[in-house]
Amino acid sequence: NCGEPLTRTAYLDGLGREFNPYEYTISIGIAKKIGSFSIGASVKRFDRSGAYYQDALYKATVTKPMLFDLGVQYTHGFSSNDDAPNQFVSAGLCFQNAGEDIKTETIDIASRQTLARYTTTIRLPQYLRIGLAYQFQTRAEIDDRLMPFHFLIAFEYRNQANAKQSAGRDYWGLGFE
């Protein structure tokens, strides 16, 4: 039933409520190149709607976690002759989504007390990523070509740092361009 709103029937009172869930992330970042190194960081605010619930007796709220990313990349350029570099080797390391978990708290509005044992925690994945790349390119003005040639091969290792089990926490990637 594409396009129809979802209905959730597992609320505390057992009644179905209509809601339109969505998630979004707002991010601001900064990066700086210092010689052969590039350093970057970002701050993100994550929110999910549709996870809020309220009626005459209960109200559920969800935290909006603050998350951080930090990365560094080293690039070395070299050439087969005395011209500007046309080959590059890069290595990078970054940590993504360091920060808080999402927590849901349900409050009994009538008595203004937090309901016992009704707090839910959702762990957002935190990643450690390591990458290597080799890039080769020709320049039209040097090689008398109409169009430059560009080749890139990249390798990535990604580890989910906060995974509960060791299975499924490592990812490997290889790409060409």
C-alpha positions in Angstrom: 0.0 0.0 0.0 2.5 2.6 -1.2 1.7 6.1 -0.1 -0.7 5.3 2.7 0.3 6.3 6.3 1.5 3.6 8.6 -0.6 2.6 11.6 1.1 1.3 14.7 -1.1 -0.8 17.1 1.5 -1.6 19.8 1.1 1.6 21.9 0.7 1.4 25.6 -3.1 1.5 25.5 -3.3 -1.0 22.6 -5.1 1.5 20.3 -3.8 2.1 16.8 -2.6 5.6 16.0 -1.8 7.0 12.6 1.7 8.5 12.1 4.1 9.3 9.3 7.6 8.4 10.5 10.8 10.0 9.1 14.4 10.5 10.2 16.7 13.4 9.4 20.2 14.5 10.3 21.5 18.1 10.4 25.2 18.4 10.1 27.9 21.2 10.1 31.5 20.4 9.4 34.9 22.0 8.8 38.0 20.8 7.0 41.5 22.1 6.6 44.4 21.1 4.4 47.8 21.4 6.0 50.6 20.4 3.6 49.9 16.8 2.6 47.4 16.3 5.3 43.6 17.0 5.3 41.8 17.1 8.6 38.0 17.3 9.0 35.4 17.2 11.7 31.6 17.5 11.8 28.8 17.7 14.4 25.5 16.1 13.6 22.1 16.3 15.3 19.9 13.2 14.6 16.1 13.2 15.0 13.3 10.8 14.2 9.7 11.7 14.0 6.8 9.4 14.4 8.5 7.9 17.5 6.6 10.4 19.7 3.4 9.3 21.3 0.9 11.2 23.5 -2.6 10.7 24.7 -4.5 11.6 27.9 -2.4 9.2 30.1 1.0 8.8 28.6 3.6 10.7 26.7 6.7 9.3 25.1 9.7 11.4 24.1 12.9 10.5 22.2 16.3 12.2 22.7 17.9 13.9 19.8 21.5 12.7 20.0 24.5 14.8 19.1 27.0 12.9 17.0 30.6 13.7 15.9 32.8 12.6 13.0 36.6 13.1 12.8 38.9 12.2 10.0 42.4 12.7 8.6 43.8 12.0 5.1 47.4 11.9 3.9 48.0 12.4 0.1 51.4 12.1 -1.6 51.8 13.1 -5.2 54.6 12.1 -7.5 55.5 12.1 -11.2 57.6 10.1 -13.6 59.2 13.3 -14.9 59.8 16.9 -13.6 56.3 18.1 -14.3 53.5 18.5 -11.8 52.4 15.3 -10.0 50.3 13.0 -12.0 50.2 10.1 -9.6 48.8 10.2 -6.1 48.7 7.8 -3.2 46.2 8.6 -0.3 45.5 7.0 3.0 42.7 8.0 5.3 41.3 7.3 8.7 38.0 8.4 10.2 35.7 7.7 13.1 32.0 8.3 12.5 28.9 8.7 14.8 30.7 9.1 18.1 28.2 10.3 20.6 25.0 9.5 22.3 22.5 6.7 21.8 18.8 7.4 21.1 16.7 7.0 24.3 12.9 6.8 24.6 11.3 7.7 27.9 7.6 7.2 28.6 6.0 9.4 31.2 2.7 8.9 33.0 1.1 12.3 32.5 -1.6 11.8 35.2 0.9 11.2 38.0 3.9 13.0 36.3 6.2 10.1 37.1 8.4 8.1 34.8 7.0 4.6 34.2 9.1 1.9 35.6 11.1 -0.1 33.1 9.9 1.7 30.0 13.1 3.2 28.7 14.4 2.1 25.4 17.9 2.6 24.0 18.8 2.4 20.3 22.5 2.3 19.6 23.5 4.2 16.4 26.3 2.5 14.6 29.8 3.9 15.2 32.3 3.2 12.5 36.1 3.2 12.3 37.0 3.5 8.6 40.4 3.1 6.9 41.0 3.7 3.3 43.8 3.6 0.7 43.7 4.9 -2.9 45.9 5.2 -5.9 45.2 7.7 -8.6 46.8 8.2 -12.0 45.9 11.0 -14.4 47.2 12.6 -17.6 46.9 16.2 -18.4 45.8 17.4 -21.9 48.2 20.3 -22.0 51.3 18.1 -21.3 50.4 14.9 -23.2 48.9 16.7 -26.3 45.6 14.9 -25.8 42.1 16.2 -26.3 40.9 14.7 -23.1 42.8 13.8 -20.0 42.8 10.2 -18.8 41.9 9.5 -15.1 42.2 6.2 -13.2 41.5 5.6 -9.5 41.5 2.4 -7.4 40.3 2.6 -3.8 40.2 0.1 -0.9 38.2 0.5 2.3 38.0 -1.3 5.6 35.1 -0.4 7.8 34.6 -1.7 11.3 31.4 -1.1 13.3 33.1 -0.3 16.6 30.0 -0.7 18.9 28.6 -3.9 17.4 27.4 -6.4 20.1 28.6 -9.4 18.1 31.8 -9.9 16.1 29.8 -11.3 13.2 28.8 -8.7 10.6 30.9 -5.9 12.1 33.7 -5.8 9.4 33.1 -4.5 5.9 35.6 -4.5 3.0 35.3 -2.5 -0.1 37.1 -2.1 -3.5 36.3 0.4 -6.1 37.5 1.6 -9.5 36.9 4.8 -11.4 
